Amino acid sequence: MANYTWTIEDVIVTPSVTIESETFTDVIHTIRWKCVGTDGSYSASEEQSWSIEFNNAGDFKALSSLDVDTVIGWIMTEQEKDNQERKVLAEIEQLKNTKNIG
């Protein structure tokens, strides 16, 4: 059984966004995430950049207060997260079944 570790590799921010009379700083617009799966001595990863839209000022969270689970929850559903983990697992299974000859 594989274990998965999710990380946020980078975030690209817009320095400030003003909505009506309120200004928000460091508004994230692109997130680069990575999922690493490990099964024994085998490991594989999937990594992508996804854009997000800032459209709900009432839910704004400061960059310094964010954690991996919150950010991943913004960009993908549990089903999408499971799909990414399945991709990683498929790579691990391929590695397990790769044999060298010669």
DSSP file (Angstrom, degrees, kcal/mol; ACC not computed):
  #  RESIDUE AA STRUCTURE BP1 BP2  ACC     N-H-->O    O-->H-N    N-H-->O    O-->H-N    TCO  KAPPA ALPHA  PHI   PSI    X-CA   Y-CA   Z-CA
    1    1 A M              0   0    0      0, 0.0    39,-0.3     0, 0.0     2,-0.2   0.000 360.0 360.0 360.0 132.7    0.0    0.0    0.0
    2    2 A A        -     0   0    0     37,-0.1     2,-0.4    35,-0.0    37,-0.2  -0.516 360.0-145.8 -83.8 148.5    1.4    3.4   -1.0
    3    3 A N  E     -A   38   0A   0     35,-2.6    35,-2.4    -2,-0.2     2,-0.4  -0.917  17.1-148.8-109.0 141.4    1.7    6.4    1.3
    4    4 A Y  E     -A   37   0A   0     -2,-0.4     2,-0.5    33,-0.2    33,-0.2  -0.906  11.7-167.4-118.4 139.5    1.2    9.8   -0.2
    5    5 A T  E     -A   36   0A   0     31,-2.5    31,-2.6    -2,-0.4     2,-0.4  -0.990   9.8-159.7-124.2 122.8    2.7   13.2    0.7
    6    6 A W  E     +A   35   0A   0     -2,-0.5     2,-0.3    29,-0.2    29,-0.2  -0.845  15.0 174.3-101.9 135.7    1.2   16.3   -0.7
    7    7 A T  E     -A   34   0A   0     27,-2.6    27,-2.3    -2,-0.4     2,-0.7  -0.962  33.4-129.5-135.9 156.2    3.2   19.6   -0.9
    8    8 A I  E     -A   33   0A   0     -2,-0.3    25,-0.3    25,-0.2     3,-0.1  -0.939  24.2-175.6-102.1 113.0    2.7   23.0   -2.3
    9    9 A E  E     -     0   0A   0     23,-2.5     2,-0.3    -2,-0.7    24,-0.2   0.893  62.5 -11.3 -79.1 -41.9    5.9   23.7   -4.2
   10   10 A D  E     -A   32   0A   0     22,-1.5    22,-2.8     2,-0.0     2,-0.4  -0.988  51.9-155.1-153.4 154.6    5.2   27.3   -5.2
   11   11 A V  E     -A   31   0A   0     -2,-0.3     2,-0.5    20,-0.2    20,-0.2  -0.997  11.3-150.1-131.0 140.1    2.5   29.9   -5.3
   12   12 A I  E     -A   30   0A   0     18,-2.8    17,-3.0    -2,-0.4    18,-1.6  -0.938  23.6-166.8-107.8 129.4    2.3   32.8   -7.6
   13   13 A V  E     -A   28   0A   0     -2,-0.5    15,-0.2    15,-0.3    13,-0.1  -0.802  27.2-129.9-118.5 155.4    0.6   35.8   -6.2
   14   14 A T  E     -A   27   0A   0     13,-2.9    13,-2.3    -2,-0.3    12,-0.2  -0.919  30.5-132.8 -94.0 126.0   -0.8   39.1   -7.3
   15   15 A P  E    S-     0   0A   0      0, 0.0    11,-1.9     0, 0.0     2,-0.3   0.851  80.2  -1.6 -54.3 -40.0    0.7   41.7   -5.0
   16   16 A S  E     -A   25   0A   0      9,-0.3     2,-0.4    10,-0.1     9,-0.2  -0.986  56.5-170.0-154.4 145.4   -2.6   43.4   -4.3
   17   17 A V  E     -A   24   0A   0      7,-2.5     7,-3.3    -2,-0.3     2,-0.5  -1.000  12.0-155.1-133.1 130.3   -6.2   43.2   -5.4
   18   18 A T  E     -A   23   0A   0     -2,-0.4     2,-0.5     5,-0.2     5,-0.2  -0.933   9.7-176.8-111.1 126.5   -8.9   45.8   -4.6
   19   19 A I  E >   -A   22   0A   0      3,-2.9     3,-2.4    -2,-0.5     2,-0.4  -0.983  68.8 -44.1-122.7 118.5  -12.5   44.8   -4.5
   20   20 A E  T 3  S-     0   0    0     -2,-0.5    -2,-0.0     1,-0.3     0, 0.0  -0.479 126.0 -25.0  55.2-115.5  -14.8   47.7   -3.8
   21   21 A S  T 3  S+     0   0    0     -2,-0.4     2,-0.4    -3,-0.1    -1,-0.3   0.335 119.7  94.1-106.6   8.2  -13.0   49.6   -1.0
   22   22 A E  E <   -A   19   0A   0     -3,-2.4    -3,-2.9     2,-0.0     2,-0.5  -0.859  57.3-156.9-107.3 133.8  -11.1   46.6    0.4
   23   23 A T  E     -A   18   0A   0     -2,-0.4     2,-0.4    -5,-0.2    -5,-0.2  -0.913   5.1-163.7-110.8 133.2   -7.5   45.8   -0.7
   24   24 A F  E     -A   17   0A   0     -7,-3.3    -7,-2.5    -2,-0.5     2,-0.3  -0.919   9.7-145.8-114.5 139.4   -6.1   42.3   -0.3
   25   25 A T  E    S+A   16   0A   0     -2,-0.4    38,-0.3    -9,-0.2    -9,-0.3  -0.789  71.3  11.8-109.6 151.9   -2.3   41.5   -0.5
   26   26 A D  E    S-     0   0A   0    -11,-1.9     2,-0.6    -2,-0.3    -1,-0.2   0.944  74.8-172.9  51.3  59.0   -0.5   38.5   -1.8
   27   27 A V  E     -A   14   0A   0    -13,-2.3   -13,-2.9    -3,-0.3    -1,-0.2  -0.736  21.0-128.4 -85.7 118.4   -3.6   37.0   -3.6
   28   28 A I  E     +A   13   0A   0     -2,-0.6   -15,-0.3   -15,-0.2     3,-0.1  -0.440  38.5 161.7 -70.0 133.6   -2.7   33.6   -4.9
   29   29 A H  E     +     0   0A   0    -17,-3.0    23,-2.2     1,-0.3     2,-0.4   0.530  66.2  35.1-125.3 -16.2   -3.5   33.0   -8.6
   30   30 A T  E     -AB  12  51A   0    -18,-1.6   -18,-2.8    21,-0.3     2,-0.4  -0.995  61.4-169.0-141.0 135.7   -1.4   29.9   -9.4
   31   31 A I  E     -AB  11  50A   0     19,-3.0    19,-3.1    -2,-0.4     2,-0.6  -0.982   8.1-158.9-124.0 128.5   -0.5   27.0   -7.3
   32   32 A R  E     -AB  10  49A   0    -22,-2.8   -23,-2.5    -2,-0.4   -22,-1.5  -0.938  23.3-178.9-107.2 116.2    2.2   24.3   -8.1
   33   33 A W  E     -AB   8  48A   0     15,-2.3    15,-1.5    -2,-0.6     2,-0.3  -0.688  13.8-158.5-112.5 163.7    1.5   21.2   -6.1
   34   34 A K  E     -AB   7  47A   0    -27,-2.3   -27,-2.6    -2,-0.2     2,-0.5  -0.996   4.4-163.1-144.1 138.1    3.2   17.9   -5.9
   35   35 A C  E     -AB   6  46A   0     11,-2.9    11,-2.0    -2,-0.3     2,-0.5  -0.985  10.3-168.4-121.3 119.8    2.1   14.4   -4.7
   36   36 A V  E     -AB   5  45A   0    -31,-2.6   -31,-2.5    -2,-0.5     2,-0.4  -0.934   2.8-163.8-110.2 127.7    4.7   11.9   -3.9
   37   37 A G  E     -AB   4  44A   0      7,-2.9     7,-1.9    -2,-0.5     2,-0.4  -0.903   4.2-170.2-109.9 139.5    3.7    8.2   -3.4
   38   38 A T  E     +AB   3  43A   0    -35,-2.4   -35,-2.6    -2,-0.4     2,-0.4  -0.996  12.7 173.9-131.7 132.8    6.0    5.7   -1.7
   39   39 A D  E >   - B   0  42A   0      3,-2.9     3,-2.0    -2,-0.4     2,-0.3  -0.869  69.0 -57.0-137.1 100.9    5.5    1.9   -1.5
   40   40 A G  T 3  S-     0   0    0     -2,-0.4    -1,-0.0     1,-0.3     0, 0.0  -0.494 122.4 -14.6  63.4-124.5    8.5    0.2    0.1
   41   41 A S  T 3  S+     0   0    0     -2,-0.3     2,-0.4    -3,-0.1    -1,-0.3   0.378 121.9  91.1 -91.0   4.7   11.6    1.1   -1.9
   42   42 A Y  E <   +B   39   0A   0     -3,-2.0    -3,-2.9     2,-0.0     2,-0.3  -0.808  49.2 169.1-103.4 139.6    9.5    2.5   -4.9
   43   43 A S  E     +B   38   0A   0     -2,-0.4     2,-0.3    -5,-0.2    -5,-0.2  -0.995   7.0 170.3-146.8 154.1    8.4    6.0   -5.3
   44   44 A A  E     -B   37   0A   0     -7,-1.9    -7,-2.9    -2,-0.3     2,-0.3  -0.952  13.2-153.6-152.1 165.1    6.8    8.2   -7.9
   45   45 A S  E     -B   36   0A   0     -2,-0.3     2,-0.4    -9,-0.2    -9,-0.2  -0.971  10.8-153.8-146.1 160.5    5.3   11.7   -8.1
   46   46 A E  E     +B   35   0A   0    -11,-2.0   -11,-2.9    -2,-0.3     2,-0.4  -0.991  20.1 178.9-131.5 137.7    2.9   13.9  -10.0
   47   47 A E  E     +B   34   0A   0     -2,-0.4     2,-0.3   -13,-0.2   -13,-0.2  -0.995   6.4 158.0-146.8 135.1    3.3   17.6  -10.1
   48   48 A Q  E     -B   33   0A   0    -15,-1.5   -15,-2.3    -2,-0.4     2,-0.5  -0.975  34.4-124.1-151.0 161.2    1.2   20.3  -11.8
   49   49 A S  E     -B   32   0A   0     -2,-0.3     2,-0.4   -17,-0.2   -17,-0.3  -0.947  28.7-172.8-108.8 132.9    0.4   24.0  -11.7
   50   50 A W  E     -B   31   0A   0    -19,-3.1   -19,-3.0    -2,-0.5     2,-0.3  -0.982  16.0-135.9-128.0 137.9   -3.2   25.0  -11.4
   51   51 A S  E     -B   30   0A   0     -2,-0.4     2,-0.3   -21,-0.2   -21,-0.3  -0.630  19.5-168.0 -87.5 147.8   -4.7   28.5  -11.6
   52   52 A I        -     0   0    0    -23,-2.2     2,-0.4    -2,-0.3    23,-0.1  -0.950  15.3-130.1-131.6 156.7   -7.3   29.7   -9.2
   53   53 A E        -     0   0    0     -2,-0.3     2,-0.9   -23,-0.0     3,-0.1  -0.880  10.4-138.9-107.9 138.1   -9.6   32.7   -9.3
   54   54 A F        +     0   0    0     -2,-0.4     3,-0.1     1,-0.2   -27,-0.0  -0.840  49.0 136.9 -93.4 106.6  -10.0   35.0   -6.4
   55   55 A N        +     0   0    0     -2,-0.9     2,-0.3     1,-0.2    -1,-0.2   0.332  51.5  63.7-136.4   7.5  -13.7   35.7   -6.3
   56   56 A N    >   +     0   0    0      1,-0.1     3,-2.0    -3,-0.1    -1,-0.2  -0.708  48.7 179.7-138.0  86.9  -14.9   35.6   -2.7
   57   57 A A  G >  S+     0   0    0     -2,-0.3     3,-1.4     1,-0.3    -1,-0.1   0.763  80.0  68.0 -58.4 -26.5  -13.3   38.3   -0.5
   58   58 A G  G 3  S+     0   0    0      1,-0.3    -1,-0.3     3,-0.0    -2,-0.0   0.739 102.5  45.3 -66.3 -22.4  -15.3   37.1    2.5
   59   59 A D  G <  S+     0   0    0     -3,-2.0    -1,-0.3     2,-0.1    -2,-0.2   0.235  81.6 140.7-103.3  12.5  -13.2   33.8    2.5
   60   60 A F    <   -     0   0    0     -3,-1.4     2,-0.4    -4,-0.1    -3,-0.1  -0.319  30.4-168.7 -62.7 133.2   -9.8   35.5    2.1
   61   61 A K        -     0   0    0     -2,-0.0     5,-0.1     2,-0.0    -2,-0.1  -0.983  26.6-110.9-122.6 135.7   -7.0   33.9    4.1
   62   62 A A    >   -     0   0    0     -2,-0.4     3,-1.9     1,-0.1     4,-0.3  -0.332  26.1-119.8 -63.4 144.1   -3.6   35.5    4.5
   63   63 A L  G >  S+     0   0    0    -38,-0.3     3,-1.4     1,-0.3    -1,-0.1   0.862 112.5  58.0 -52.7 -40.6   -0.8   33.7    2.8
   64   64 A S  G 3  S+     0   0    0      1,-0.3    -1,-0.3     3,-0.0    -2,-0.1   0.663 103.3  53.8 -67.9 -16.1    1.0   33.2    6.1
   65   65 A S  G <  S+     0   0    0     -3,-1.9    -1,-0.3     2,-0.0    -2,-0.2   0.400  86.2 108.6 -99.8   3.2   -2.0   31.3    7.6
   66   66 A L    <   -     0   0    0     -3,-1.4     2,-0.3    -4,-0.3     3,-0.0  -0.489  44.8-169.8 -85.0 149.9   -2.4   28.7    4.8
   67   67 A D     >  -     0   0    0     -2,-0.2     4,-2.1     1,-0.1     5,-0.2  -0.850  38.5-100.2-128.1 169.9   -1.6   25.0    5.0
   68   68 A V  H  > S+     0   0    0     -2,-0.3     4,-2.9     1,-0.2     5,-0.3   0.901 119.0  52.2 -57.4 -46.9   -1.3   22.3    2.4
   69   69 A D  H  > S+     0   0    0      1,-0.2     4,-2.1     2,-0.2    -1,-0.2   0.892 110.1  48.7 -60.9 -40.7   -4.8   20.8    3.1
   70   70 A T  H  > S+     0   0    0      2,-0.2     4,-1.1     1,-0.2    -1,-0.2   0.939 114.5  44.7 -63.3 -47.1   -6.5   24.2    2.7
   71   71 A V  H >X S+     0   0    0     -4,-2.1     4,-1.3     1,-0.2     3,-0.5   0.917 113.3  48.9 -67.3 -44.1   -4.8   25.0   -0.5
   72   72 A I  H 3X S+     0   0    0     -4,-2.9     4,-2.0     1,-0.2     3,-0.3   0.897 108.0  56.8 -61.4 -38.9   -5.3   21.5   -2.0
   73   73 A G  H 3< S+     0   0    0     -4,-2.1    -1,-0.2    -5,-0.3    -2,-0.2   0.784 103.0  55.6 -62.7 -27.9   -9.0   21.8   -1.0
   74   74 A W  H << S+     0   0    0     -4,-1.1    -1,-0.2    -3,-0.5    -2,-0.2   0.875 115.7  35.0 -68.5 -37.9   -9.3   25.1   -3.0
   75   75 A I  H  < S+     0   0    0     -4,-1.3     2,-0.3    -3,-0.3    -2,-0.2   0.664 119.9  27.4-100.7 -16.9   -8.1   23.5   -6.2
   76   76 A M     <  -     0   0    0     -4,-2.0    -1,-0.2    -5,-0.1     2,-0.1  -0.999  64.2-126.8-149.6 149.1   -9.4   20.0   -6.3
   77   77 A T     >  -     0   0    0     -2,-0.3     4,-2.4     1,-0.1     5,-0.2  -0.299  43.0-100.3 -77.4 170.5  -12.2   17.8   -5.0
   78   78 A E  H  > S+     0   0    0      1,-0.2     4,-2.7     2,-0.2     5,-0.2   0.874 126.0  54.5 -59.9 -36.6  -11.5   14.6   -3.1
   79   79 A Q  H  > S+     0   0    0      2,-0.2     4,-2.2     1,-0.2    -1,-0.2   0.913 108.4  47.4 -64.9 -42.4  -12.3   12.7   -6.3
   80   80 A E  H  > S+     0   0    0      2,-0.2     4,-2.0     1,-0.2    -2,-0.2   0.894 111.9  50.8 -65.0 -39.0   -9.7   14.8   -8.2
   81   81 A K  H  X S+     0   0    0     -4,-2.4     4,-2.2     2,-0.2    -2,-0.2   0.924 109.8  50.0 -63.4 -44.3   -7.2   14.2   -5.4
   82   82 A D  H  X S+     0   0    0     -4,-2.7     4,-2.3     1,-0.2    -2,-0.2   0.891 107.9  54.5 -60.3 -40.1   -7.9   10.4   -5.6
   83   83 A N  H  X S+     0   0    0     -4,-2.2     4,-1.8     2,-0.2    -1,-0.2   0.899 107.9  48.9 -61.3 -40.9   -7.3   10.5   -9.4
   84   84 A Q  H  X S+     0   0    0     -4,-2.0     4,-2.0     1,-0.2    -1,-0.2   0.908 110.7  50.1 -65.5 -41.1   -3.9   12.1   -8.9
   85   85 A E  H  X S+     0   0    0     -4,-2.2     4,-2.6     1,-0.2    -2,-0.2   0.866 107.8  54.2 -65.2 -35.4   -3.0    9.5   -6.3
   86   86 A R  H  X S+     0   0    0     -4,-2.3     4,-2.4     2,-0.2    -1,-0.2   0.882 105.9  52.7 -65.3 -37.6   -4.1    6.8   -8.7
   87   87 A K  H  X S+     0   0    0     -4,-1.8     4,-1.7     2,-0.2    -2,-0.2   0.928 111.0  46.8 -60.9 -44.5   -1.7    8.2  -11.3
   88   88 A V  H  X S+     0   0    0     -4,-2.0     4,-2.1     1,-0.2    -2,-0.2   0.922 111.5  51.0 -64.1 -43.9    1.1    8.1   -8.9
   89   89 A L  H  X S+     0   0    0     -4,-2.6     4,-2.7     1,-0.2    -1,-0.2   0.883 106.5  54.8 -61.7 -38.8    0.2    4.5   -7.9
   90   90 A A  H  X S+     0   0    0     -4,-2.4     4,-2.0     1,-0.2    -1,-0.2   0.886 108.0  49.7 -62.4 -38.4    0.2    3.4  -11.5
   91   91 A E  H  X S+     0   0    0     -4,-1.7     4,-2.3     2,-0.2    -2,-0.2   0.909 110.6  50.0 -65.4 -41.3    3.7    4.7  -11.9
   92   92 A I  H  X S+     0   0    0     -4,-2.1     4,-2.5     1,-0.2    -2,-0.2   0.929 110.0  50.1 -62.4 -45.1    4.8    2.8   -8.8
   93   93 A E  H  X S+     0   0    0     -4,-2.7     4,-1.5     1,-0.2    -1,-0.2   0.884 109.4  51.7 -62.3 -37.7    3.2   -0.4  -10.1
   94   94 A Q  H  < S+     0   0    0     -4,-2.0    -1,-0.2     1,-0.2    -2,-0.2   0.921 109.7  49.4 -64.5 -42.3    5.0    0.1  -13.4
   95   95 A L  H >< S+     0   0    0     -4,-2.3     3,-1.2     1,-0.2    -2,-0.2   0.904 108.8  53.2 -61.5 -40.6    8.3    0.5  -11.6
   96   96 A K  H 3< S+     0   0    0     -4,-2.5    -1,-0.2     1,-0.3    -2,-0.2   0.830 112.7  44.7 -62.7 -31.6    7.7   -2.6   -9.6
   97   97 A N  T 3< S+     0   0    0     -4,-1.5     2,-0.6    -5,-0.2    -1,-0.3   0.260  87.1 106.6-101.7  12.4    7.1   -4.6  -12.7
   98   98 A T    <   -     0   0    0     -3,-1.2     2,-0.4    -4,-0.2    -4,-0.0  -0.820  50.1-171.3 -92.4 125.1   10.0   -3.3  -14.7
   99   99 A K        -     0   0    0     -2,-0.6     2,-0.4     2,-0.0    -2,-0.0  -0.924  15.9-136.6-119.2 141.8   12.8   -5.8  -15.1
  100  100 A N        -     0   0    0     -2,-0.4     2,-0.4     2,-0.0    -2,-0.0  -0.777  16.0-163.9 -93.2 138.7   16.3   -5.4  -16.5
  101  101 A I              0   0    0     -2,-0.4    -2,-0.0     1,-0.1     0, 0.0  -0.976 360.0 360.0-119.7 138.9   17.8   -7.9  -18.8
  102  102 A G              0   0    0     -2,-0.4    -1,-0.1     0, 0.0    -2,-0.0   0.456 360.0 360.0 101.4 360.0   21.4   -8.1  -19.5
